[in-house]
Amino acid sequence: MQPHLIYLHNYYPHLETGLSRAFFQEQNACIRHSHSKANIDAFIPEASFYCPIYEGLLRY
C-alpha cells in the first residue's frame, strides 16, 4: 500500500523563471508512474499578472 502523497509545483515570482508546459507535463508523468494516486498541485499565475515582481524580494 502506497502512502498518501502530495506533490506541489512551487513558483517563485522572478521574471522568466516559470516551468515550461512540456517540463511540467514530463514531471507529472514521472510522478504518476511511481505514485498513481498522489495529488499533484501547482501554483499557476494569471495570464494578465499585474502585481509587482521584486527581483530578490529582500526589501526592508
Biopython code that builds the backbone (N, CA, C, O; Angstrom):
import numpy as np
from Bio.PDB.StructureBuilder import StructureBuilder

atoms = [
    (1, "MET", "N", (0.840, -1.191, 0.000)),
    (1, "MET", "CA", (0.000, 0.000, 0.000)),
    (1, "MET", "C", (0.881, 1.250, 0.000)),
    (1, "MET", "O", (1.786, 1.381, 0.825)),
    (2, "GLN", "N", (0.613, 2.155, -0.921)),
    (2, "GLN", "CA", (1.385, 3.385, -1.007)),
    (2, "GLN", "C", (0.857, 4.419, -0.019)),
    (2, "GLN", "O", (-0.349, 4.499, 0.212)),
    (3, "PRO", "N", (1.758, 5.213, 0.564)),
    (3, "PRO", "CA", (1.287, 6.299, 1.429)),
    (3, "PRO", "C", (0.626, 7.390, 0.583)),
    (3, "PRO", "O", (0.890, 7.505, -0.614)),
    (4, "HIS", "N", (-0.221, 8.176, 1.208)),
    (4, "HIS", "CA", (-0.860, 9.293, 0.504)),
    (4, "HIS", "C", (0.172, 10.405, 0.342)),
    (4, "HIS", "O", (0.675, 10.936, 1.332)),
    (5, "LEU", "N", (0.486, 10.756, -0.890)),
    (5, "LEU", "CA", (1.498, 11.767, -1.168)),
    (5, "LEU", "C", (0.881, 12.971, -1.864)),
    (5, "LEU", "O", (-0.048, 12.842, -2.661)),
    (6, "ILE", "N", (1.416, 14.139, -1.547)),
    (6, "ILE", "CA", (1.011, 15.375, -2.206)),
    (6, "ILE", "C", (2.268, 16.008, -2.791)),
    (6, "ILE", "O", (3.236, 16.256, -2.072)),
    (7, "TYR", "N", (2.251, 16.266, -4.080)),
    (7, "TYR", "CA", (3.357, 16.940, -4.761)),
    (7, "TYR", "C", (2.902, 18.353, -5.096)),
    (7, "TYR", "O", (1.753, 18.568, -5.480)),
    (8, "LEU", "N", (3.802, 19.309, -4.950)),
    (8, "LEU", "CA", (3.461, 20.699, -5.231)),
    (8, "LEU", "C", (4.527, 21.326, -6.111)),
    (8, "LEU", "O", (5.706, 21.359, -5.756)),
    (9, "HIS", "N", (4.099, 21.820, -7.262)),
    (9, "HIS", "CA", (4.987, 22.615, -8.104)),
    (9, "HIS", "C", (4.904, 24.036, -7.565)),
    (9, "HIS", "O", (3.844, 24.661, -7.614)),
    (10, "ASN", "N", (6.017, 24.546, -7.051)),
    (10, "ASN", "CA", (6.031, 25.892, -6.497)),
    (10, "ASN", "C", (6.582, 26.857, -7.535)),
    (10, "ASN", "O", (7.330, 26.464, -8.431)),
    (11, "TYR", "N", (6.210, 28.099, -7.407)),
    (11, "TYR", "CA", (6.639, 29.121, -8.362)),
    (11, "TYR", "C", (7.165, 30.301, -7.573)),
    (11, "TYR", "O", (6.460, 30.855, -6.731)),
    (12, "TYR", "N", (8.399, 30.689, -7.841)),
    (12, "TYR", "CA", (8.987, 31.857, -7.194)),
    (12, "TYR", "C", (8.913, 33.008, -8.186)),
    (12, "TYR", "O", (9.419, 32.877, -9.301)),
    (13, "PRO", "N", (8.309, 34.119, -7.825)),
    (13, "PRO", "CA", (7.988, 35.163, -8.806)),
    (13, "PRO", "C", (9.172, 36.006, -9.276)),
    (13, "PRO", "O", (9.282, 37.181, -8.924)),
    (14, "HIS", "N", (10.042, 35.412, -10.058)),
    (14, "HIS", "CA", (11.088, 36.152, -10.764)),
    (14, "HIS", "C", (10.733, 36.109, -12.240)),
    (14, "HIS", "O", (10.117, 35.154, -12.715)),
    (15, "LEU", "N", (11.121, 37.133, -12.949)),
    (15, "LEU", "CA", (10.861, 37.142, -14.387)),
    (15, "LEU", "C", (11.544, 35.957, -15.060)),
    (15, "LEU", "O", (12.678, 35.614, -14.725)),
    (16, "GLU", "N", (10.860, 35.344, -15.997)),
    (16, "GLU", "CA", (11.403, 34.247, -16.813)),
    (16, "GLU", "C", (11.823, 33.018, -16.010)),
    (16, "GLU", "O", (12.779, 32.344, -16.393)),
    (17, "THR", "N", (11.139, 32.706, -14.909)),
    (17, "THR", "CA", (11.521, 31.545, -14.102)),
    (17, "THR", "C", (10.449, 30.466, -14.053)),
    (17, "THR", "O", (10.593, 29.501, -13.303)),
    (18, "GLY", "N", (9.405, 30.598, -14.812)),
    (18, "GLY", "CA", (8.350, 29.588, -14.795)),
    (18, "GLY", "C", (8.783, 28.293, -15.467)),
    (18, "GLY", "O", (9.774, 28.260, -16.197)),
    (19, "LEU", "N", (8.033, 27.235, -15.215)),
    (19, "LEU", "CA", (8.293, 25.948, -15.855)),
    (19, "LEU", "C", (7.658, 25.929, -17.240)),
    (19, "LEU", "O", (6.588, 26.501, -17.446)),
    (20, "SER", "N", (8.313, 25.279, -18.176)),
    (20, "SER", "CA", (7.683, 25.112, -19.489)),
    (20, "SER", "C", (6.560, 24.084, -19.356)),
    (20, "SER", "O", (6.585, 23.236, -18.465)),
    (21, "ARG", "N", (5.594, 24.167, -20.234)),
    (21, "ARG", "CA", (4.483, 23.218, -20.202)),
    (21, "ARG", "C", (4.994, 21.787, -20.387)),
    (21, "ARG", "O", (4.530, 20.869, -19.711)),
    (22, "ALA", "N", (5.954, 21.596, -21.307)),
    (22, "ALA", "CA", (6.495, 20.251, -21.567)),
    (22, "ALA", "C", (7.180, 19.690, -20.327)),
    (22, "ALA", "O", (6.962, 18.530, -19.977)),
    (23, "PHE", "N", (8.005, 20.492, -19.657)),
    (23, "PHE", "CA", (8.697, 20.031, -18.450)),
    (23, "PHE", "C", (7.690, 19.705, -17.352)),
    (23, "PHE", "O", (7.819, 18.689, -16.667)),
    (24, "PHE", "N", (6.692, 20.563, -17.185)),
    (24, "PHE", "CA", (5.640, 20.362, -16.194)),
    (24, "PHE", "C", (4.929, 19.025, -16.434)),
    (24, "PHE", "O", (4.712, 18.257, -15.497)),
    (25, "GLN", "N", (4.573, 18.755, -17.680)),
    (25, "GLN", "CA", (3.876, 17.515, -18.015)),
    (25, "GLN", "C", (4.778, 16.292, -17.848)),
    (25, "GLN", "O", (4.314, 15.239, -17.411)),
    (26, "GLU", "N", (6.056, 16.421, -18.191)),
    (26, "GLU", "CA", (7.001, 15.307, -18.008)),
    (26, "GLU", "C", (7.139, 14.948, -16.532)),
    (26, "GLU", "O", (7.131, 13.772, -16.171)),
    (27, "GLN", "N", (7.265, 15.958, -15.688)),
    (27, "GLN", "CA", (7.406, 15.709, -14.256)),
    (27, "GLN", "C", (6.151, 15.058, -13.690)),
    (27, "GLN", "O", (6.239, 14.140, -12.873)),
    (28, "ASN", "N", (4.992, 15.527, -14.119)),
    (28, "ASN", "CA", (3.740, 14.928, -13.656)),
    (28, "ASN", "C", (3.625, 13.476, -14.102)),
    (28, "ASN", "O", (3.140, 12.635, -13.345)),
    (29, "ALA", "N", (4.066, 13.171, -15.320)),
    (29, "ALA", "CA", (4.027, 11.791, -15.817)),
    (29, "ALA", "C", (4.937, 10.892, -14.985)),
    (29, "ALA", "O", (4.572, 9.755, -14.683)),
    (30, "CYS", "N", (6.116, 11.387, -14.612)),
    (30, "CYS", "CA", (7.029, 10.604, -13.755)),
    (30, "CYS", "C", (6.394, 10.329, -12.396)),
    (30, "CYS", "O", (6.484, 9.221, -11.867)),
    (31, "ILE", "N", (5.756, 11.348, -11.843)),
    (31, "ILE", "CA", (5.091, 11.176, -10.543)),
    (31, "ILE", "C", (3.971, 10.152, -10.668)),
    (31, "ILE", "O", (3.865, 9.246, -9.842)),
    (32, "ARG", "N", (3.143, 10.288, -11.684)),
    (32, "ARG", "CA", (2.023, 9.355, -11.883)),
    (32, "ARG", "C", (2.506, 7.924, -12.093)),
    (32, "ARG", "O", (1.851, 6.978, -11.655)),
    (33, "HIS", "N", (3.635, 7.761, -12.755)),
    (33, "HIS", "CA", (4.184, 6.426, -12.990)),
    (33, "HIS", "C", (4.553, 5.751, -11.666)),
    (33, "HIS", "O", (4.333, 4.551, -11.497)),
    (34, "SER", "N", (5.110, 6.514, -10.739)),
    (34, "SER", "CA", (5.552, 5.954, -9.456)),
    (34, "SER", "C", (4.465, 5.954, -8.389)),
    (34, "SER", "O", (4.397, 5.042, -7.565)),
    (35, "HIS", "N", (3.622, 6.969, -8.405)),
    (35, "HIS", "CA", (2.598, 7.137, -7.366)),
    (35, "HIS", "C", (1.280, 7.525, -8.032)),
    (35, "HIS", "O", (0.922, 8.702, -8.075)),
    (36, "SER", "N", (0.579, 6.553, -8.537)),
    (36, "SER", "CA", (-0.620, 6.811, -9.344)),
    (36, "SER", "C", (-1.737, 7.525, -8.591)),
    (36, "SER", "O", (-2.578, 8.172, -9.215)),
    (37, "LYS", "N", (-1.763, 7.423, -7.273)),
    (37, "LYS", "CA", (-2.847, 8.044, -6.510)),
    (37, "LYS", "C", (-2.422, 9.325, -5.806)),
    (37, "LYS", "O", (-3.185, 9.875, -5.012)),
    (38, "ALA", "N", (-1.229, 9.801, -6.083)),
    (38, "ALA", "CA", (-0.748, 11.025, -5.443)),
    (38, "ALA", "C", (-1.508, 12.238, -5.975)),
    (38, "ALA", "O", (-1.956, 12.253, -7.121)),
    (39, "ASN", "N", (-1.643, 13.243, -5.130)),
    (39, "ASN", "CA", (-2.196, 14.523, -5.566)),
    (39, "ASN", "C", (-1.052, 15.372, -6.111)),
    (39, "ASN", "O", (0.021, 15.430, -5.511)),
    (40, "ILE", "N", (-1.278, 16.024, -7.233)),
    (40, "ILE", "CA", (-0.294, 16.932, -7.813)),
    (40, "ILE", "C", (-0.943, 18.305, -7.896)),
    (40, "ILE", "O", (-1.961, 18.480, -8.565)),
    (41, "ASP", "N", (-0.352, 19.270, -7.216)),
    (41, "ASP", "CA", (-0.886, 20.626, -7.191)),
    (41, "ASP", "C", (0.148, 21.582, -7.766)),
    (41, "ASP", "O", (1.339, 21.273, -7.811)),
    (42, "ALA", "N", (-0.316, 22.742, -8.202)),
    (42, "ALA", "CA", (0.595, 23.738, -8.759)),
    (42, "ALA", "C", (0.013, 25.127, -8.565)),
    (42, "ALA", "O", (-1.204, 25.314, -8.581)),
    (43, "PHE", "N", (0.893, 26.091, -8.384)),
    (43, "PHE", "CA", (0.511, 27.494, -8.392)),
    (43, "PHE", "C", (0.714, 27.987, -9.817)),
    (43, "PHE", "O", (1.828, 27.956, -10.340)),
    (44, "ILE", "N", (-0.356, 28.436, -10.435)),
    (44, "ILE", "CA", (-0.277, 28.932, -11.809)),
    (44, "ILE", "C", (-0.828, 30.355, -11.810)),
    (44, "ILE", "O", (-2.020, 30.553, -11.574)),
    (45, "PRO", "N", (0.030, 31.355, -12.074)),
    (45, "PRO", "CA", (-0.438, 32.742, -12.050)),
    (45, "PRO", "C", (-1.344, 33.050, -13.240)),
    (45, "PRO", "O", (-1.361, 32.325, -14.234)),
    (46, "GLU", "N", (-2.082, 34.124, -13.115)),
    (46, "GLU", "CA", (-2.946, 34.571, -14.203)),
    (46, "GLU", "C", (-2.114, 34.956, -15.421)),
    (46, "GLU", "O", (-0.942, 35.313, -15.294)),
    (47, "ALA", "N", (-2.712, 34.882, -16.576)),
    (47, "ALA", "CA", (-2.028, 35.326, -17.791)),
    (47, "ALA", "C", (-1.790, 36.832, -17.752)),
    (47, "ALA", "O", (-0.798, 37.324, -18.291)),
    (48, "SER", "N", (-2.700, 37.558, -17.115)),
    (48, "SER", "CA", (-2.556, 39.015, -17.005)),
    (48, "SER", "C", (-2.037, 39.372, -15.616)),
    (48, "SER", "O", (-2.688, 40.101, -14.868)),
    (49, "PHE", "N", (-0.871, 38.858, -15.283)),
    (49, "PHE", "CA", (-0.275, 39.090, -13.965)),
    (49, "PHE", "C", (0.008, 40.577, -13.798)),
    (49, "PHE", "O", (0.746, 41.158, -14.593)),
    (50, "TYR", "N", (-0.566, 41.194, -12.781)),
    (50, "TYR", "CA", (-0.444, 42.638, -12.635)),
    (50, "TYR", "C", (0.292, 43.081, -11.377)),
    (50, "TYR", "O", (0.582, 44.268, -11.230)),
    (51, "CYS", "N", (0.597, 42.176, -10.480)),
    (51, "CYS", "CA", (1.301, 42.546, -9.252)),
    (51, "CYS", "C", (2.768, 42.823, -9.552)),
    (51, "CYS", "O", (3.324, 42.252, -10.491)),
    (52, "PRO", "N", (3.402, 43.689, -8.769)),
    (52, "PRO", "CA", (4.824, 43.950, -8.999)),
    (52, "PRO", "C", (5.679, 42.738, -8.656)),
    (52, "PRO", "O", (5.386, 42.006, -7.711)),
    (53, "ILE", "N", (6.724, 42.537, -9.424)),
    (53, "ILE", "CA", (7.688, 41.467, -9.155)),
    (53, "ILE", "C", (8.964, 42.135, -8.685)),
    (53, "ILE", "O", (9.569, 42.907, -9.429)),
    (54, "TYR", "N", (9.374, 41.856, -7.483)),
    (54, "TYR", "CA", (10.594, 42.436, -6.925)),
    (54, "TYR", "C", (11.694, 41.398, -6.994)),
    (54, "TYR", "O", (11.690, 40.433, -6.229)),
    (55, "GLU", "N", (12.640, 41.588, -7.909)),
    (55, "GLU", "CA", (13.744, 40.640, -8.057)),
    (55, "GLU", "C", (14.464, 40.506, -6.723)),
    (55, "GLU", "O", (14.917, 41.503, -6.160)),
    (56, "GLY", "N", (14.575, 39.282, -6.211)),
    (56, "GLY", "CA", (15.250, 39.025, -4.943)),
    (56, "GLY", "C", (14.329, 39.093, -3.740)),
    (56, "GLY", "O", (14.521, 38.354, -2.774)),
    (57, "LEU", "N", (13.335, 39.961, -3.779)),
    (57, "LEU", "CA", (12.324, 40.120, -2.728)),
    (57, "LEU", "C", (12.876, 40.520, -1.370)),
    (57, "LEU", "O", (12.141, 40.457, -0.385)),
    (58, "LEU", "N", (14.130, 40.927, -1.272)),
    (58, "LEU", "CA", (14.684, 41.357, 0.012)),
    (58, "LEU", "C", (14.627, 42.875, 0.096)),
    (58, "LEU", "O", (15.560, 43.567, -0.313)),
    (59, "ARG", "N", (13.541, 43.375, 0.621)),
    (59, "ARG", "CA", (13.370, 44.826, 0.790)),
    (59, "ARG", "C", (12.998, 45.085, 2.236)),
    (59, "ARG", "O", (12.051, 44.500, 2.761)),
    (60, "TYR", "N", (13.737, 45.950, 2.862)),
    (60, "TYR", "CA", (13.485, 46.277, 4.272)),
    (60, "TYR", "C", (13.108, 47.721, 4.424)),
    (60, "TYR", "O", (12.859, 48.180, 5.539)),
]
sb = StructureBuilder()
sb.init_structure("model")
sb.init_model(0)
sb.init_chain("A")
sb.init_seg("    ")
for serial, (resi, resn, name, xyz) in enumerate(atoms, 1):
    if name == "N":
        sb.init_residue(resn, " ", resi, " ")
    sb.init_atom(name, np.array(xyz, "f"), 0.0, 1.0, " ", f" {name:<3s}", serial, name[0])
structure = sb.get_structure()
